[in-house]
Amino acid sequence: MQSSFIQKYLANKVFWLYLFAGGIVLGTILLGLLESSVHIPIPTILHIVFENSLGIGWLSDVPKNVEMIIWNIRLPRVLLALCVGASLALAGAAFQGLLRNPLADPYTIGVSSGSALGAVFVIFFQVTIVGLGSYTLPVVAIVSGLITLFIVFGLVRLSSRSLAIETIILAGIIVSAFIGALTSLIISLGDQDAMTQIIYWLYGSVAMRGWSHVQLIIPFMIVGALILFVHYRELNALALGEEAADHIGVNVKRGKLFILIGASLLTGAAVAVSGTIGFVGLVIPHLVRLVTGPNHKHVLPLSMLIGGAFLILADLLSRTVVAPSELPLGVITGLIGAPIFAILLVKERISGRGD
Amino acid sequence: MIKIENLVGGYKNTPIIKGMDLEIEQGEFFALLGPNGSGKTTLFKLITGQLPIREGKIILSGKEISSYSKLEKAKKVSVLTQEIQVSFDYTVEEIISLGRYPHQKGMLKQLSIADQKMMSDVMEKTKISHYRYTPFRMISGGEKQRVLLAKALAQEPEILLLDEPTNHLDINHTFQILDLLKEQQQETGLTVLAILHDLNIASLYADRIGLLEKGKLLEVGGVDVLRKEEQLKKVYEVEVKSQSHPVVPKPQILMTPGHVITDNPFDFNKSYKIVKNSTYIHVQFFQALRTISNGVIGEGIQWAKHFCNFHVDKHYDCSNPKKDLQEKMNTYDIPYEQAVGMMTAVNLEDMVMETKEIEGIPMMVIVTAGIGNAVDITNEYAVHPSSQIGTINTMLFIDAHFTDGALVNGYMSATEAKVKVLQDLQIKDPESDTIATGTSTDALLLGLTQQGEVTPYAGSGTVMGKGIGQLVYHATMKAVKKYLKRVQR
């Protein structure tokens, strides 16, 4: 009796969590569309969105420039923030589950900087791989992120036998520093103008990207997310350690590889369209876990939703705090994320000692 | 269930398992024993597939083990190791649900109602239902291990591999876990293959034992393999003695530490002090003595330092002598856990103490005697509740090293000497009017310093036995005569 009651309560709780997260996403999208220097009433915004996406419109005389602002500037920006935030948060949750540590994140383990190097390379040299076209950028970013990941892991394996998180983060910092130098080298080869542009890009931003960038990230986000969702049980099993996961029948090698590929797809694509935005993948899964518990069945999708909403809000903050000029998104997430990272580190050490 | 044929395997270039044949039957509890590095864990890893098999084969339910997929194998074999660290705050229930991993079907791989039921069953069985929603990290080590056992059982395995599952647990939790396993084995026919370090626990729980040494099975057999002291000594390089468990008919191994053997010898004549008054005689040795006795306290074969003979009233109500004696010892600050205690109604002033040396071995005997209840053990009359308290209490201390067998020999020798005294003095059993063999409540103790050469025999055919006999005879004779004198007066 009691347990079925609790189960029902839990099921309900999960339902409400998803409803709540979905509501937040919709709310932040609306807020992102609404809040700006030019005020446009909500009904008009809704009309424009519905007319352009579904062909259902109810207002007759919407000025062309208003439609331009909403449909061509604000909506792609908001959606891009949503996709980038969702991808980074999901990748962070996956890395944390895989490495069994809440301190992992695409940024702290160096994947982001690897992807950034690839992206800078493509942008700076205007490289296009035949057959990929505009997808050259995300593909190169993903591949260079994945390569960086393997370099980091290789370094960890060489320096210590266990995958201790401190070692991984240290290796991430070492590799990031080296990659940062390479990136700087590429930048310094160019002229003043290109330099400023790339540096600003590296800080991370979703401004002035337009629909083309939304198109760039969405396929990778969907594939990456699907790969990770399919492997949620393996992520749960890995909490026991790789050996114990093997004992309950998990194909650990294959599972790990898929999870790494999925997370790298998400990270690489996000970096390719927005630059390096740190700490989203660190903070969001942690917050989600506080509410739902560590079961990846719920941590993964909820991290995606909350991560997306978080980045829309962060973007909103970045363009309103010092309006009319804008702060880079990476600055905002860094200002929020780094202190939380520090708190988590301390907490982890304390609980580690308590064990 | 599992058949291992000519198995060779281990790490690259250096096989740890060097040719092994073993067959484990369905439903048995098989314990693998052996020192560190003998290949126990390697064998496990060869079974679980973590290490490659280089030669030979492992056959599981008639099929070669490498032909199973990971999921198929996980449905047949589950593993319980030493405590594992779980990251994040998973609840106990979530951990157990992982045991259902190999059984989950369909695209979504949700927990079905059958899965839920199985989980509830194993939680009930391992008595952790009330922890269901508690984070795994919050519960104690022993409870964690029960949870991991529940997870392993949720896999519905046919064979359970245990890799020192109770290493870090206290004895309470160790026995809890092993009892649960044994129950499971007996009820469901689960086959258990366990690596155990504790030989005594292996002896108590295993049906069969395999002793591994340097990658080879030295011997396979029932737990009585553990009675082979020489073999264990060779494998573990530790002095061991195999004894029987006092309650269960299984061997228990006692280890002898290296440092005891090098203890400094002591002078027997200076190694004790005696307190004697009208209430008790207390012989205190500074070193513990190997003792055999039928005392009220400290009976059987023991190590003891304090040897007491307490005076009690003639009309003593002996309904709970053990407790009375413990209380008495408490009053005089004698630790009864390290003592042998006797009782007598005889006047303790009539105590006789004698010392003697036989072939350079000092002995000391203390006798108190009364023969009011003289009994011929061979007469057919019924035993009467004693009207007069009278008993012959003998304490014999010898500066020698006796085996357990010699202790029993010595005990016989001392008893024979006592019988001879009664015979020579023509003491009669009043009921049958035949010569008595003793009184109804005689007590005897032998205390050995265990110094010097080991003496395997102390019967009447040995110098030692004769020495015991003569000393006890003399002292008892004196004591009985003193008693008779007092009674006449």
Interface residues (C-beta under 8 A of the other chain):
Chain A: S3 I6 G97 R100 N101 P102 R233 N236 A237 A239 L240 G241 E243 A244 D246 H247 I248 G249 V250 N251 R289 G293 P294 N295 D355
Chain B: T48 G49 Q50 K70 L71 K73 A74 K75 S78 V79 T81 I84 Q85 V86 S87 F88 D89 Y90 T91 E94 I95 L98 G99 Y101 P102 Q104 K109 R132 Y133 R137 K151 Q155
